[in-house]
Amino acid sequence: MLSYINKKIEEPISEAWKSTLFHEIFSKVSEPRRTSKGNFRHQLHNILLLVLFAVLCGMDEWEEIEDFGIEQQH
């Protein structure tokens, strides 16, 4: 599932993603960011998934979560 983290925001959501429990739960979360303007690199569900995985792996500081995300890109 980590492959979803690296997708750009303009990419459509795949059918495989739509069938996951995570999508079912978190697709109901409203996008708090201004979507008409701005430089969005990641969809909100990707960010939530990254944070979830990082916390499950023992990260509890934002810097650790960021480092975890960067490590997953390689």
CHARMM internal coordinates of N, CA and C (Angstrom, degrees):
IC EDIT
DIST 1 N 1 CA 1.4509
DIST 1 CA 1 C 1.5181
ANGL 1 N 1 CA 1 C 112.77
DIST 1 C 2 N 1.3150
ANGL 1 CA 1 C 2 N 118.82
DIHE 1 N 1 CA 1 C 2 N -17.91
DIST 2 N 2 CA 1.4498
ANGL 1 C 2 N 2 CA 120.08
DIHE 1 CA 1 C 2 N 2 CA -179.31
DIST 2 CA 2 C 1.5208
ANGL 2 N 2 CA 2 C 112.33
DIHE 1 C 2 N 2 CA 2 C -63.98
DIST 2 C 3 N 1.3107
ANGL 2 CA 2 C 3 N 117.91
DIHE 2 N 2 CA 2 C 3 N -18.47
DIST 3 N 3 CA 1.4605
ANGL 2 C 3 N 3 CA 119.57
DIHE 2 CA 2 C 3 N 3 CA 179.20
DIST 3 CA 3 C 1.5250
ANGL 3 N 3 CA 3 C 111.27
DIHE 2 C 3 N 3 CA 3 C -62.48
DIST 3 C 4 N 1.3187
ANGL 3 CA 3 C 4 N 118.57
DIHE 3 N 3 CA 3 C 4 N -23.73
DIST 4 N 4 CA 1.4630
ANGL 3 C 4 N 4 CA 121.13
DIHE 3 CA 3 C 4 N 4 CA 178.42
DIST 4 CA 4 C 1.5160
ANGL 4 N 4 CA 4 C 111.76
DIHE 3 C 4 N 4 CA 4 C -69.48
DIST 4 C 5 N 1.3086
ANGL 4 CA 4 C 5 N 118.04
DIHE 4 N 4 CA 4 C 5 N -25.89
DIST 5 N 5 CA 1.4615
ANGL 4 C 5 N 5 CA 121.57
DIHE 4 CA 4 C 5 N 5 CA -176.47
DIST 5 CA 5 C 1.5160
ANGL 5 N 5 CA 5 C 111.52
DIHE 4 C 5 N 5 CA 5 C -63.57
DIST 5 C 6 N 1.3057
ANGL 5 CA 5 C 6 N 117.90
DIHE 5 N 5 CA 5 C 6 N -36.06
DIST 6 N 6 CA 1.4486
ANGL 5 C 6 N 6 CA 121.53
DIHE 5 CA 5 C 6 N 6 CA -172.76
DIST 6 CA 6 C 1.5194
ANGL 6 N 6 CA 6 C 114.86
DIHE 5 C 6 N 6 CA 6 C -87.72
DIST 6 C 7 N 1.3073
ANGL 6 CA 6 C 7 N 118.96
DIHE 6 N 6 CA 6 C 7 N -1.42
DIST 7 N 7 CA 1.4582
ANGL 6 C 7 N 7 CA 120.70
DIHE 6 CA 6 C 7 N 7 CA -178.96
DIST 7 CA 7 C 1.5245
ANGL 7 N 7 CA 7 C 110.21
DIHE 6 C 7 N 7 CA 7 C -75.57
DIST 7 C 8 N 1.3060
ANGL 7 CA 7 C 8 N 115.81
DIHE 7 N 7 CA 7 C 8 N 144.97
DIST 8 N 8 CA 1.4595
ANGL 7 C 8 N 8 CA 121.47
DIHE 7 CA 7 C 8 N 8 CA 178.53
DIST 8 CA 8 C 1.5255
ANGL 8 N 8 CA 8 C 109.40
DIHE 7 C 8 N 8 CA 8 C -76.52
DIST 8 C 9 N 1.3182
ANGL 8 CA 8 C 9 N 117.04
DIHE 8 N 8 CA 8 C 9 N 157.11
DIST 9 N 9 CA 1.4636
ANGL 8 C 9 N 9 CA 121.66
DIHE 8 CA 8 C 9 N 9 CA -175.05
DIST 9 CA 9 C 1.5265
ANGL 9 N 9 CA 9 C 112.38
DIHE 8 C 9 N 9 CA 9 C -65.10
DIST 9 C 10 N 1.3118
ANGL 9 CA 9 C 10 N 118.78
DIHE 9 N 9 CA 9 C 10 N -28.51
DIST 10 N 10 CA 1.4595
ANGL 9 C 10 N 10 CA 119.32
DIHE 9 CA 9 C 10 N 10 CA -176.96
DIST 10 CA 10 C 1.5178
ANGL 10 N 10 CA 10 C 112.84
DIHE 9 C 10 N 10 CA 10 C -77.50
DIST 10 C 11 N 1.3188
ANGL 10 CA 10 C 11 N 118.56
DIHE 10 N 10 CA 10 C 11 N -10.76
DIST 11 N 11 CA 1.4557
ANGL 10 C 11 N 11 CA 120.76
DIHE 10 CA 10 C 11 N 11 CA 179.74
DIST 11 CA 11 C 1.5213
ANGL 11 N 11 CA 11 C 110.21
DIHE 10 C 11 N 11 CA 11 C -74.52
DIST 11 C 12 N 1.3336
ANGL 11 CA 11 C 12 N 117.26
DIHE 11 N 11 CA 11 C 12 N 139.56
DIST 12 N 12 CA 1.4625
ANGL 11 C 12 N 12 CA 119.45
DIHE 11 CA 11 C 12 N 12 CA 179.17
DIST 12 CA 12 C 1.5306
ANGL 12 N 12 CA 12 C 111.00
DIHE 11 C 12 N 12 CA 12 C -69.03
DIST 12 C 13 N 1.3033
ANGL 12 CA 12 C 13 N 115.89
DIHE 12 N 12 CA 12 C 13 N 154.02
DIST 13 N 13 CA 1.4562
ANGL 12 C 13 N 13 CA 121.37
DIHE 12 CA 12 C 13 N 13 CA 177.93
DIST 13 CA 13 C 1.5245
ANGL 13 N 13 CA 13 C 108.25
DIHE 12 C 13 N 13 CA 13 C -76.51
DIST 13 C 14 N 1.3205
ANGL 13 CA 13 C 14 N 116.49
DIHE 13 N 13 CA 13 C 14 N 128.70
DIST 14 N 14 CA 1.4642
ANGL 13 C 14 N 14 CA 120.38
DIHE 13 CA 13 C 14 N 14 CA -177.68
DIST 14 CA 14 C 1.5233
ANGL 14 N 14 CA 14 C 110.63
DIHE 13 C 14 N 14 CA 14 C -73.37
DIST 14 C 15 N 1.3115
ANGL 14 CA 14 C 15 N 114.85
DIHE 14 N 14 CA 14 C 15 N 160.14
DIST 15 N 15 CA 1.4684
ANGL 14 C 15 N 15 CA 120.33
DIHE 14 CA 14 C 15 N 15 CA 177.85
DIST 15 CA 15 C 1.5277
ANGL 15 N 15 CA 15 C 110.57
DIHE 14 C 15 N 15 CA 15 C -64.77
DIST 15 C 16 N 1.3408
ANGL 15 CA 15 C 16 N 117.62
DIHE 15 N 15 CA 15 C 16 N -33.66
DIST 16 N 16 CA 1.4698
ANGL 15 C 16 N 16 CA 120.66
DIHE 15 CA 15 C 16 N 16 CA 178.26
DIST 16 CA 16 C 1.5198
ANGL 16 N 16 CA 16 C 110.24
DIHE 15 C 16 N 16 CA 16 C -62.13
DIST 16 C 17 N 1.3350
ANGL 16 CA 16 C 17 N 116.52
DIHE 16 N 16 CA 16 C 17 N -41.09
DIST 17 N 17 CA 1.4745
ANGL 16 C 17 N 17 CA 120.03
DIHE 16 CA 16 C 17 N 17 CA 179.43
DIST 17 CA 17 C 1.5219
ANGL 17 N 17 CA 17 C 110.41
DIHE 16 C 17 N 17 CA 17 C -65.66
DIST 17 C 18 N 1.3134
ANGL 17 CA 17 C 18 N 117.52
DIHE 17 N 17 CA 17 C 18 N -41.18
DIST 18 N 18 CA 1.4598
ANGL 17 C 18 N 18 CA 121.50
DIHE 17 CA 17 C 18 N 18 CA -177.06
DIST 18 CA 18 C 1.5248
ANGL 18 N 18 CA 18 C 112.11
DIHE 17 C 18 N 18 CA 18 C -63.56
DIST 18 C 19 N 1.3199
ANGL 18 CA 18 C 19 N 117.16
DIHE 18 N 18 CA 18 C 19 N -22.61
DIST 19 N 19 CA 1.4618
ANGL 18 C 19 N 19 CA 119.86
DIHE 18 CA 18 C 19 N 19 CA -177.94
DIST 19 CA 19 C 1.5276
ANGL 19 N 19 CA 19 C 112.99
DIHE 18 C 19 N 19 CA 19 C -89.98
DIST 19 C 20 N 1.3364
ANGL 19 CA 19 C 20 N 118.75
DIHE 19 N 19 CA 19 C 20 N 2.22
DIST 20 N 20 CA 1.4639
ANGL 19 C 20 N 20 CA 120.49
DIHE 19 CA 19 C 20 N 20 CA -177.98
DIST 20 CA 20 C 1.5232
ANGL 20 N 20 CA 20 C 111.23
DIHE 19 C 20 N 20 CA 20 C -86.01
DIST 20 C 21 N 1.3112
ANGL 20 CA 20 C 21 N 115.46
DIHE 20 N 20 CA 20 C 21 N 153.43
DIST 21 N 21 CA 1.4628
ANGL 20 C 21 N 21 CA 121.39
DIHE 20 CA 20 C 21 N 21 CA 176.45
DIST 21 CA 21 C 1.5249
ANGL 21 N 21 CA 21 C 110.32
DIHE 20 C 21 N 21 CA 21 C -63.86
DIST 21 C 22 N 1.3315
ANGL 21 CA 21 C 22 N 116.05
DIHE 21 N 21 CA 21 C 22 N -38.16
DIST 22 N 22 CA 1.4640
ANGL 21 C 22 N 22 CA 120.01
DIHE 21 CA 21 C 22 N 22 CA 178.65
DIST 22 CA 22 C 1.5216
ANGL 22 N 22 CA 22 C 110.49
DIHE 21 C 22 N 22 CA 22 C -57.11
DIST 22 C 23 N 1.3327
ANGL 22 CA 22 C 23 N 117.26
DIHE 22 N 22 CA 22 C 23 N -46.46
DIST 23 N 23 CA 1.4666
ANGL 22 C 23 N 23 CA 120.49
DIHE 22 CA 22 C 23 N 23 CA 179.41
DIST 23 CA 23 C 1.5182
ANGL 23 N 23 CA 23 C 110.84
DIHE 22 C 23 N 23 CA 23 C -62.45
DIST 23 C 24 N 1.3146
ANGL 23 CA 23 C 24 N 116.36
DIHE 23 N 23 CA 23 C 24 N -41.51
DIST 24 N 24 CA 1.4634
ANGL 23 C 24 N 24 CA 120.48
DIHE 23 CA 23 C 24 N 24 CA -179.81
DIST 24 CA 24 C 1.5282
ANGL 24 N 24 CA 24 C 111.32
DIHE 23 C 24 N 24 CA 24 C -59.07
DIST 24 C 25 N 1.3207
ANGL 24 CA 24 C 25 N 116.01
DIHE 24 N 24 CA 24 C 25 N -41.55
DIST 25 N 25 CA 1.4672
ANGL 24 C 25 N 25 CA 120.60
DIHE 24 CA 24 C 25 N 25 CA -177.66
DIST 25 CA 25 C 1.5241
ANGL 25 N 25 CA 25 C 111.75
DIHE 24 C 25 N 25 CA 25 C -77.49
DIST 25 C 26 N 1.3429
ANGL 25 CA 25 C 26 N 117.02
DIHE 25 N 25 CA 25 C 26 N -51.14
DIST 26 N 26 CA 1.4517
ANGL 25 C 26 N 26 CA 120.57
DIHE 25 CA 25 C 26 N 26 CA -171.24
DIST 26 CA 26 C 1.5232
ANGL 26 N 26 CA 26 C 114.52
DIHE 25 C 26 N 26 CA 26 C -86.22
DIST 26 C 27 N 1.3119
ANGL 26 CA 26 C 27 N 119.11
DIHE 26 N 26 CA 26 C 27 N -9.22
DIST 27 N 27 CA 1.4577
ANGL 26 C 27 N 27 CA 119.50
DIHE 26 CA 26 C 27 N 27 CA 176.14
DIST 27 CA 27 C 1.5258
ANGL 27 N 27 CA 27 C 111.16
DIHE 26 C 27 N 27 CA 27 C -69.69
DIST 27 C 28 N 1.3157
ANGL 27 CA 27 C 28 N 116.51
DIHE 27 N 27 CA 27 C 28 N -14.79
DIST 28 N 28 CA 1.4620
ANGL 27 C 28 N 28 CA 120.86
DIHE 27 CA 27 C 28 N 28 CA 178.53
DIST 28 CA 28 C 1.5322
ANGL 28 N 28 CA 28 C 112.44
DIHE 27 C 28 N 28 CA 28 C -83.46
DIST 28 C 29 N 1.3412
ANGL 28 CA 28 C 29 N 116.89
DIHE 28 N 28 CA 28 C 29 N -9.68
DIST 29 N 29 CA 1.4599
ANGL 28 C 29 N 29 CA 121.43
DIHE 28 CA 28 C 29 N 29 CA 178.80
DIST 29 CA 29 C 1.5243
ANGL 29 N 29 CA 29 C 107.82
DIHE 28 C 29 N 29 CA 29 C -75.70
DIST 29 C 30 N 1.3274
ANGL 29 CA 29 C 30 N 116.86
DIHE 29 N 29 CA 29 C 30 N 127.17
DIST 30 N 30 CA 1.4623
ANGL 29 C 30 N 30 CA 119.67
DIHE 29 CA 29 C 30 N 30 CA -179.30
DIST 30 CA 30 C 1.5270
ANGL 30 N 30 CA 30 C 109.90
DIHE 29 C 30 N 30 CA 30 C -76.85
DIST 30 C 31 N 1.3116
ANGL 30 CA 30 C 31 N 115.59
DIHE 30 N 30 CA 30 C 31 N 148.19
DIST 31 N 31 CA 1.4632
ANGL 30 C 31 N 31 CA 122.82
DIHE 30 CA 30 C 31 N 31 CA -179.95
DIST 31 CA 31 C 1.5247
ANGL 31 N 31 CA 31 C 108.78
DIHE 30 C 31 N 31 CA 31 C -77.35
DIST 31 C 32 N 1.3429
ANGL 31 CA 31 C 32 N 118.51
DIHE 31 N 31 CA 31 C 32 N 110.59
DIST 32 N 32 CA 1.4606
ANGL 31 C 32 N 32 CA 120.05
DIHE 31 CA 31 C 32 N 32 CA -177.35
DIST 32 CA 32 C 1.5251
ANGL 32 N 32 CA 32 C 113.46
DIHE 31 C 32 N 32 CA 32 C -80.84
DIST 32 C 33 N 1.3232
ANGL 32 CA 32 C 33 N 116.58
DIHE 32 N 32 CA 32 C 33 N -12.64
DIST 33 N 33 CA 1.4593
ANGL 32 C 33 N 33 CA 119.47
DIHE 32 CA 32 C 33 N 33 CA -177.39
DIST 33 CA 33 C 1.5207
ANGL 33 N 33 CA 33 C 110.59
DIHE 32 C 33 N 33 CA 33 C -83.50
DIST 33 C 34 N 1.2985
ANGL 33 CA 33 C 34 N 116.02
DIHE 33 N 33 CA 33 C 34 N 154.72
DIST 34 N 34 CA 1.4600
ANGL 33 C 34 N 34 CA 122.24
DIHE 33 CA 33 C 34 N 34 CA 177.26
DIST 34 CA 34 C 1.5259
ANGL 34 N 34 CA 34 C 107.27
DIHE 33 C 34 N 34 CA 34 C -72.47
DIST 34 C 35 N 1.3081
ANGL 34 CA 34 C 35 N 117.92
DIHE 34 N 34 CA 34 C 35 N 111.83
DIST 35 N 35 CA 1.4656
ANGL 34 C 35 N 35 CA 121.17
DIHE 34 CA 34 C 35 N 35 CA -173.55
DIST 35 CA 35 C 1.5237
ANGL 35 N 35 CA 35 C 113.38
DIHE 34 C 35 N 35 CA 35 C -90.83
DIST 35 C 36 N 1.3174
ANGL 35 CA 35 C 36 N 118.50
DIHE 35 N 35 CA 35 C 36 N -15.76
DIST 36 N 36 CA 1.4603
ANGL 35 C 36 N 36 CA 119.89
DIHE 35 CA 35 C 36 N 36 CA -178.99
DIST 36 CA 36 C 1.5229
ANGL 36 N 36 CA 36 C 112.09
DIHE 35 C 36 N 36 CA 36 C -79.27
DIST 36 C 37 N 1.3185
ANGL 36 CA 36 C 37 N 117.21
DIHE 36 N 36 CA 36 C 37 N -22.95
DIST 37 N 37 CA 1.4599
ANGL 36 C 37 N 37 CA 121.89
DIHE 36 CA 36 C 37 N 37 CA 177.84
DIST 37 CA 37 C 1.5192
ANGL 37 N 37 CA 37 C 107.89
DIHE 36 C 37 N 37 CA 37 C -136.29
DIST 37 C 38 N 1.2917
ANGL 37 CA 37 C 38 N 115.55
DIHE 37 N 37 CA 37 C 38 N 156.61
DIST 38 N 38 CA 1.4601
ANGL 37 C 38 N 38 CA 118.73
DIHE 37 CA 37 C 38 N 38 CA 176.00
DIST 38 CA 38 C 1.5102
ANGL 38 N 38 CA 38 C 112.41
DIHE 37 C 38 N 38 CA 38 C 119.52
DIST 38 C 39 N 1.2884
ANGL 38 CA 38 C 39 N 114.62
DIHE 38 N 38 CA 38 C 39 N 168.61
DIST 39 N 39 CA 1.4511
ANGL 38 C 39 N 39 CA 121.86
DIHE 38 CA 38 C 39 N 39 CA -178.19
DIST 39 CA 39 C 1.5242
ANGL 39 N 39 CA 39 C 108.61
DIHE 38 C 39 N 39 CA 39 C -109.98
DIST 39 C 40 N 1.3152
ANGL 39 CA 39 C 40 N 116.75
DIHE 39 N 39 CA 39 C 40 N 88.62
DIST 40 N 40 CA 1.4539
ANGL 39 C 40 N 40 CA 121.04
DIHE 39 CA 39 C 40 N 40 CA -179.32
DIST 40 CA 40 C 1.5198
ANGL 40 N 40 CA 40 C 109.45
DIHE 39 C 40 N 40 CA 40 C -94.49
DIST 40 C 41 N 1.3195
ANGL 40 CA 40 C 41 N 116.27
DIHE 40 N 40 CA 40 C 41 N 122.09
DIST 41 N 41 CA 1.4565
ANGL 40 C 41 N 41 CA 120.72
DIHE 40 CA 40 C 41 N 41 CA 177.74
DIST 41 CA 41 C 1.5177
ANGL 41 N 41 CA 41 C 111.07
DIHE 40 C 41 N 41 CA 41 C -97.40
DIST 41 C 42 N 1.3258
ANGL 41 CA 41 C 42 N 117.52
DIHE 41 N 41 CA 41 C 42 N -23.32
DIST 42 N 42 CA 1.4590
ANGL 41 C 42 N 42 CA 120.53
DIHE 41 CA 41 C 42 N 42 CA -174.15
DIST 42 CA 42 C 1.5200
ANGL 42 N 42 CA 42 C 110.49
DIHE 41 C 42 N 42 CA 42 C -137.79
DIST 42 C 43 N 1.3167
ANGL 42 CA 42 C 43 N 114.68
DIHE 42 N 42 CA 42 C 43 N 143.92
DIST 43 N 43 CA 1.4551
ANGL 42 C 43 N 43 CA 119.62
DIHE 42 CA 42 C 43 N 43 CA 175.69
DIST 43 CA 43 C 1.5238
ANGL 43 N 43 CA 43 C 108.90
DIHE 42 C 43 N 43 CA 43 C -73.63
DIST 43 C 44 N 1.3251
ANGL 43 CA 43 C 44 N 115.83
DIHE 43 N 43 CA 43 C 44 N 154.61
DIST 44 N 44 CA 1.4481
ANGL 43 C 44 N 44 CA 121.15
DIHE 43 CA 43 C 44 N 44 CA -177.47
DIST 44 CA 44 C 1.5198
ANGL 44 N 44 CA 44 C 111.96
DIHE 43 C 44 N 44 CA 44 C -57.44
DIST 44 C 45 N 1.3320
ANGL 44 CA 44 C 45 N 118.53
DIHE 44 N 44 CA 44 C 45 N -41.33
DIST 45 N 45 CA 1.4601
ANGL 44 C 45 N 45 CA 119.56
DIHE 44 CA 44 C 45 N 45 CA -178.64
DIST 45 CA 45 C 1.5288
ANGL 45 N 45 CA 45 C 111.40
DIHE 44 C 45 N 45 CA 45 C -64.24
DIST 45 C 46 N 1.3405
ANGL 45 CA 45 C 46 N 117.90
DIHE 45 N 45 CA 45 C 46 N -29.28
DIST 46 N 46 CA 1.4622
ANGL 45 C 46 N 46 CA 120.58
DIHE 45 CA 45 C 46 N 46 CA 176.05
DIST 46 CA 46 C 1.5217
ANGL 46 N 46 CA 46 C 111.48
DIHE 45 C 46 N 46 CA 46 C -67.46
DIST 46 C 47 N 1.3145
ANGL 46 CA 46 C 47 N 116.01
DIHE 46 N 46 CA 46 C 47 N -40.74
DIST 47 N 47 CA 1.4632
ANGL 46 C 47 N 47 CA 120.88
DIHE 46 CA 46 C 47 N 47 CA 178.72
DIST 47 CA 47 C 1.5250
ANGL 47 N 47 CA 47 C 109.90
DIHE 46 C 47 N 47 CA 47 C -65.49
DIST 47 C 48 N 1.3149
ANGL 47 CA 47 C 48 N 117.07
DIHE 47 N 47 CA 47 C 48 N -45.11
DIST 48 N 48 CA 1.4629
ANGL 47 C 48 N 48 CA 120.72
DIHE 47 CA 47 C 48 N 48 CA 179.36
DIST 48 CA 48 C 1.5236
ANGL 48 N 48 CA 48 C 111.76
DIHE 47 C 48 N 48 CA 48 C -61.89
DIST 48 C 49 N 1.3179
ANGL 48 CA 48 C 49 N 116.11
DIHE 48 N 48 CA 48 C 49 N -39.89
DIST 49 N 49 CA 1.4630
ANGL 48 C 49 N 49 CA 120.57
DIHE 48 CA 48 C 49 N 49 CA 178.95
DIST 49 CA 49 C 1.5215
ANGL 49 N 49 CA 49 C 110.88
DIHE 48 C 49 N 49 CA 49 C -65.36
DIST 49 C 50 N 1.3147
ANGL 49 CA 49 C 50 N 117.28
DIHE 49 N 49 CA 49 C 50 N -42.68
DIST 50 N 50 CA 1.4650
ANGL 49 C 50 N 50 CA 121.59
DIHE 49 CA 49 C 50 N 50 CA 177.30
DIST 50 CA 50 C 1.5239
ANGL 50 N 50 CA 50 C 110.45
DIHE 49 C 50 N 50 CA 50 C -59.24
DIST 50 C 51 N 1.3182
ANGL 50 CA 50 C 51 N 117.07
DIHE 50 N 50 CA 50 C 51 N -47.70
DIST 51 N 51 CA 1.4652
ANGL 50 C 51 N 51 CA 121.07
DIHE 50 CA 50 C 51 N 51 CA -179.34
DIST 51 CA 51 C 1.5233
ANGL 51 N 51 CA 51 C 110.53
DIHE 50 C 51 N 51 CA 51 C -62.84
DIST 51 C 52 N 1.3208
ANGL 51 CA 51 C 52 N 117.49
DIHE 51 N 51 CA 51 C 52 N -42.50
DIST 52 N 52 CA 1.4562
ANGL 51 C 52 N 52 CA 121.17
DIHE 51 CA 51 C 52 N 52 CA 178.76
DIST 52 CA 52 C 1.5251
ANGL 52 N 52 CA 52 C 111.09
DIHE 51 C 52 N 52 CA 52 C -59.09
DIST 52 C 53 N 1.3339
ANGL 52 CA 52 C 53 N 117.02
DIHE 52 N 52 CA 52 C 53 N -49.96
DIST 53 N 53 CA 1.4605
ANGL 52 C 53 N 53 CA 120.66
DIHE 52 CA 52 C 53 N 53 CA -179.73
DIST 53 CA 53 C 1.5209
ANGL 53 N 53 CA 53 C 111.44
DIHE 52 C 53 N 53 CA 53 C -63.38
DIST 53 C 54 N 1.3192
ANGL 53 CA 53 C 54 N 117.04
DIHE 53 N 53 CA 53 C 54 N -41.55
DIST 54 N 54 CA 1.4669
ANGL 53 C 54 N 54 CA 120.37
DIHE 53 CA 53 C 54 N 54 CA -179.38
DIST 54 CA 54 C 1.5306
ANGL 54 N 54 CA 54 C 110.89
DIHE 53 C 54 N 54 CA 54 C -62.65
DIST 54 C 55 N 1.3120
ANGL 54 CA 54 C 55 N 116.87
DIHE 54 N 54 CA 54 C 55 N -43.99
DIST 55 N 55 CA 1.4699
ANGL 54 C 55 N 55 CA 120.44
DIHE 54 CA 54 C 55 N 55 CA 179.48
DIST 55 CA 55 C 1.5241
ANGL 55 N 55 CA 55 C 110.38
DIHE 54 C 55 N 55 CA 55 C -65.73
DIST 55 C 56 N 1.3229
ANGL 55 CA 55 C 56 N 117.40
DIHE 55 N 55 CA 55 C 56 N -40.54
DIST 56 N 56 CA 1.4634
ANGL 55 C 56 N 56 CA 120.18
DIHE 55 CA 55 C 56 N 56 CA 177.12
DIST 56 CA 56 C 1.5288
ANGL 56 N 56 CA 56 C 111.74
DIHE 55 C 56 N 56 CA 56 C -63.13
DIST 56 C 57 N 1.3189
ANGL 56 CA 56 C 57 N 116.48
DIHE 56 N 56 CA 56 C 57 N -26.55
DIST 57 N 57 CA 1.4660
ANGL 56 C 57 N 57 CA 121.34
DIHE 56 CA 56 C 57 N 57 CA 178.49
DIST 57 CA 57 C 1.5259
ANGL 57 N 57 CA 57 C 112.37
DIHE 56 C 57 N 57 CA 57 C -89.96
DIST 57 C 58 N 1.3302
ANGL 57 CA 57 C 58 N 116.95
DIHE 57 N 57 CA 57 C 58 N 7.02
DIST 58 N 58 CA 1.4583
ANGL 57 C 58 N 58 CA 120.42
DIHE 57 CA 57 C 58 N 58 CA 173.26
DIST 58 CA 58 C 1.5146
ANGL 58 N 58 CA 58 C 116.21
DIHE 57 C 58 N 58 CA 58 C 98.52
DIST 58 C 59 N 1.3139
ANGL 58 CA 58 C 59 N 118.41
DIHE 58 N 58 CA 58 C 59 N 4.77
DIST 59 N 59 CA 1.4637
ANGL 58 C 59 N 59 CA 120.45
DIHE 58 CA 58 C 59 N 59 CA 178.32
DIST 59 CA 59 C 1.5250
ANGL 59 N 59 CA 59 C 108.52
DIHE 58 C 59 N 59 CA 59 C -79.20
DIST 59 C 60 N 1.3233
ANGL 59 CA 59 C 60 N 116.35
DIHE 59 N 59 CA 59 C 60 N 135.39
DIST 60 N 60 CA 1.4603
ANGL 59 C 60 N 60 CA 118.23
DIHE 59 CA 59 C 60 N 60 CA 179.36
DIST 60 CA 60 C 1.5248
ANGL 60 N 60 CA 60 C 113.68
DIHE 59 C 60 N 60 CA 60 C -135.56
DIST 60 C 61 N 1.3034
ANGL 60 CA 60 C 61 N 117.69
DIHE 60 N 60 CA 60 C 61 N 8.33
DIST 61 N 61 CA 1.4604
ANGL 60 C 61 N 61 CA 122.57
DIHE 60 CA 60 C 61 N 61 CA 174.51
DIST 61 CA 61 C 1.5218
ANGL 61 N 61 CA 61 C 108.09
DIHE 60 C 61 N 61 CA 61 C -122.89
DIST 61 C 62 N 1.3531
ANGL 61 CA 61 C 62 N 117.15
DIHE 61 N 61 CA 61 C 62 N 148.69
DIST 62 N 62 CA 1.4553
ANGL 61 C 62 N 62 CA 120.46
DIHE 61 CA 61 C 62 N 62 CA -178.08
DIST 62 CA 62 C 1.5256
ANGL 62 N 62 CA 62 C 112.15
DIHE 61 C 62 N 62 CA 62 C -59.53
DIST 62 C 63 N 1.3340
ANGL 62 CA 62 C 63 N 116.57
DIHE 62 N 62 CA 62 C 63 N -36.18
DIST 63 N 63 CA 1.4678
ANGL 62 C 63 N 63 CA 119.51
DIHE 62 CA 62 C 63 N 63 CA 178.67
DIST 63 CA 63 C 1.5274
ANGL 63 N 63 CA 63 C 110.79
DIHE 62 C 63 N 63 CA 63 C -64.32
DIST 63 C 64 N 1.3267
ANGL 63 CA 63 C 64 N 116.84
DIHE 63 N 63 CA 63 C 64 N -38.78
DIST 64 N 64 CA 1.4647
ANGL 63 C 64 N 64 CA 120.95
DIHE 63 CA 63 C 64 N 64 CA 177.71
DIST 64 CA 64 C 1.5319
ANGL 64 N 64 CA 64 C 110.71
DIHE 63 C 64 N 64 CA 64 C -66.29
DIST 64 C 65 N 1.3097
ANGL 64 CA 64 C 65 N 116.29
DIHE 64 N 64 CA 64 C 65 N -40.17
DIST 65 N 65 CA 1.4683
ANGL 64 C 65 N 65 CA 120.47
DIHE 64 CA 64 C 65 N 65 CA 178.46
DIST 65 CA 65 C 1.5225
ANGL 65 N 65 CA 65 C 110.10
DIHE 64 C 65 N 65 CA 65 C -64.55
DIST 65 C 66 N 1.3194
ANGL 65 CA 65 C 66 N 116.77
DIHE 65 N 65 CA 65 C 66 N -41.57
DIST 66 N 66 CA 1.4609
ANGL 65 C 66 N 66 CA 120.37
DIHE 65 CA 65 C 66 N 66 CA 177.24
DIST 66 CA 66 C 1.5317
ANGL 66 N 66 CA 66 C 110.54
DIHE 65 C 66 N 66 CA 66 C -62.52
DIST 66 C 67 N 1.3250
ANGL 66 CA 66 C 67 N 117.21
DIHE 66 N 66 CA 66 C 67 N -46.54
DIST 67 N 67 CA 1.4701
ANGL 66 C 67 N 67 CA 121.11
DIHE 66 CA 66 C 67 N 67 CA 178.55
DIST 67 CA 67 C 1.5247
ANGL 67 N 67 CA 67 C 110.68
DIHE 66 C 67 N 67 CA 67 C -60.61
DIST 67 C 68 N 1.3160
ANGL 67 CA 67 C 68 N 116.80
DIHE 67 N 67 CA 67 C 68 N -40.24
DIST 68 N 68 CA 1.4711
ANGL 67 C 68 N 68 CA 121.72
DIHE 67 CA 67 C 68 N 68 CA 177.77
DIST 68 CA 68 C 1.5244
ANGL 68 N 68 CA 68 C 110.09
DIHE 67 C 68 N 68 CA 68 C -59.54
DIST 68 C 69 N 1.3173
ANGL 68 CA 68 C 69 N 116.65
DIHE 68 N 68 CA 68 C 69 N -46.14
DIST 69 N 69 CA 1.4664
ANGL 68 C 69 N 69 CA 121.27
DIHE 68 CA 68 C 69 N 69 CA 179.42
DIST 69 CA 69 C 1.5211
ANGL 69 N 69 CA 69 C 112.11
DIHE 68 C 69 N 69 CA 69 C -62.34
DIST 69 C 70 N 1.3115
ANGL 69 CA 69 C 70 N 116.39
DIHE 69 N 69 CA 69 C 70 N -42.35
DIST 70 N 70 CA 1.4631
ANGL 69 C 70 N 70 CA 120.75
DIHE 69 CA 69 C 70 N 70 CA 179.19
DIST 70 CA 70 C 1.5222
ANGL 70 N 70 CA 70 C 109.99
DIHE 69 C 70 N 70 CA 70 C -64.20
DIST 70 C 71 N 1.3251
ANGL 70 CA 70 C 71 N 117.53
DIHE 70 N 70 CA 70 C 71 N -42.00
DIST 71 N 71 CA 1.4570
ANGL 70 C 71 N 71 CA 121.58
DIHE 70 CA 70 C 71 N 71 CA 179.03
DIST 71 CA 71 C 1.5267
ANGL 71 N 71 CA 71 C 111.73
DIHE 70 C 71 N 71 CA 71 C -62.66
DIST 71 C 72 N 1.3164
ANGL 71 CA 71 C 72 N 118.32
DIHE 71 N 71 CA 71 C 72 N -33.71
DIST 72 N 72 CA 1.4638
ANGL 71 C 72 N 72 CA 121.96
DIHE 71 CA 71 C 72 N 72 CA -178.78
DIST 72 CA 72 C 1.5222
ANGL 72 N 72 CA 72 C 112.19
DIHE 71 C 72 N 72 CA 72 C -71.90
DIST 72 C 73 N 1.3164
ANGL 72 CA 72 C 73 N 117.93
DIHE 72 N 72 CA 72 C 73 N -17.80
DIST 73 N 73 CA 1.4602
ANGL 72 C 73 N 73 CA 121.05
DIHE 72 CA 72 C 73 N 73 CA 179.59
DIST 73 CA 73 C 1.5198
ANGL 73 N 73 CA 73 C 112.07
DIHE 72 C 73 N 73 CA 73 C -76.90
DIST 73 C 74 N 1.3151
ANGL 73 CA 73 C 74 N 117.36
DIHE 73 N 73 CA 73 C 74 N -17.41
DIST 74 N 74 CA 1.4733
ANGL 73 C 74 N 74 CA 120.89
DIHE 73 CA 73 C 74 N 74 CA -175.92
DIST 74 CA 74 C 1.4972
ANGL 74 N 74 CA 74 C 111.67
DIHE 73 C 74 N 74 CA 74 C -98.14
END
COOR INIT
IC SEED 1 N 1 CA 1 C
IC BUILD
